[in-house]
Amino acid sequence: MLLQRALKDAEQTAQSADSVAPQNAMEAIEERDTKLCANCFNAKTFKDTDSRMMTRCAQDLWLRPAYTLEDLNNNRVRRWHADCPEYDDEE
């Protein structure tokens, strides 16, 4: 009888953990999508010597000093910080 209770409790715990994990994953995806560098006011655009549209971080928080505007808009820009301390989506 104790074994049956223990198994039932373990099953309930596993089910509740399974329902929480997808919820946390969805929240993480939504947060990542709202904190894209393309949406940040620190992303500045400029033209390089070949007249290509380029972009840079005004706070120098990207791995490379400049990326093409296409890379930025396709979310291929990587930052030094996973959660950028300078990100502000108020503007």
C-alpha positions as CSV (number, residue, x, y, z in Angstrom):
1,M,0.0,0.0,0.0
2,L,2.8,2.4,0.8
3,L,4.5,1.5,-2.5
4,Q,1.3,2.3,-4.4
5,R,1.1,5.7,-2.7
6,A,4.7,6.4,-3.5
7,L,4.2,5.5,-7.1
8,K,1.1,7.6,-7.4
9,D,2.8,10.6,-5.8
10,A,5.8,10.2,-8.1
11,E,3.5,10.1,-11.1
12,Q,1.7,13.2,-10.1
13,T,5.0,15.0,-9.5
14,A,6.2,14.0,-12.9
15,Q,3.0,15.2,-14.6
16,S,3.1,18.6,-12.9
17,A,6.8,19.0,-13.9
18,D,6.0,18.2,-17.5
19,S,3.3,20.9,-17.6
20,V,5.6,23.5,-16.1
21,A,8.5,22.9,-18.5
22,P,6.7,23.9,-21.7
23,Q,5.3,27.0,-20.1
24,N,8.8,28.1,-19.1
25,A,10.1,27.3,-22.6
26,M,7.3,29.5,-24.1
27,E,8.1,32.4,-21.8
28,A,11.8,32.1,-22.7
29,I,11.1,32.1,-26.4
30,E,8.8,35.2,-26.1
31,E,11.4,37.0,-24.0
32,R,14.1,36.2,-26.5
33,D,11.9,37.5,-29.4
34,T,11.1,40.7,-27.6
35,K,14.8,41.4,-26.8
36,L,16.3,41.1,-30.3
37,C,19.1,43.5,-31.2
38,A,17.1,44.6,-34.2
39,N,14.5,46.1,-31.8
40,C,17.1,47.9,-29.6
41,F,17.7,51.6,-29.9
42,N,21.5,50.9,-29.5
43,A,21.6,49.3,-33.0
44,K,22.9,52.1,-35.3
45,T,23.0,51.8,-39.1
46,F,25.6,53.3,-41.5
47,K,26.9,52.8,-45.0
48,D,30.4,51.3,-45.4
49,T,32.9,52.3,-48.1
50,D,31.2,50.0,-50.6
51,S,27.8,51.7,-49.9
52,R,26.4,48.6,-48.1
53,M,24.0,49.2,-45.3
54,M,25.8,48.1,-42.1
55,T,24.9,48.2,-38.4
56,R,26.8,48.4,-35.2
57,C,26.0,48.5,-31.5
58,A,26.4,51.9,-30.0
59,Q,27.5,50.3,-26.7
60,D,30.0,47.9,-28.5
61,L,28.3,44.8,-27.0
62,W,28.4,42.7,-30.2
63,L,30.9,40.0,-30.9
64,R,32.0,41.7,-34.1
65,P,32.2,45.5,-34.5
66,A,29.7,45.6,-37.4
67,Y,27.2,43.4,-39.2
68,T,25.2,43.8,-42.4
69,L,21.7,45.2,-41.9
70,E,20.4,41.9,-43.4
71,D,22.2,39.9,-40.6
72,L,20.7,42.1,-38.0
73,N,17.2,41.8,-39.3
74,N,17.5,38.0,-39.7
75,N,18.6,37.7,-36.0
76,R,22.1,36.5,-36.7
77,V,23.8,39.1,-34.5
78,R,25.4,37.7,-31.3
79,R,26.1,39.8,-28.2
80,W,28.8,39.6,-25.5
81,H,26.0,39.3,-22.9
82,A,23.1,36.8,-23.2
83,D,20.8,39.2,-21.5
84,C,22.0,42.6,-22.7
85,P,22.4,45.1,-19.8
86,E,21.9,48.0,-22.3
87,Y,18.7,46.7,-24.0
88,D,15.8,49.1,-23.8
89,D,12.6,48.5,-25.7
90,E,10.9,51.6,-24.5
91,E,11.6,53.5,-27.8
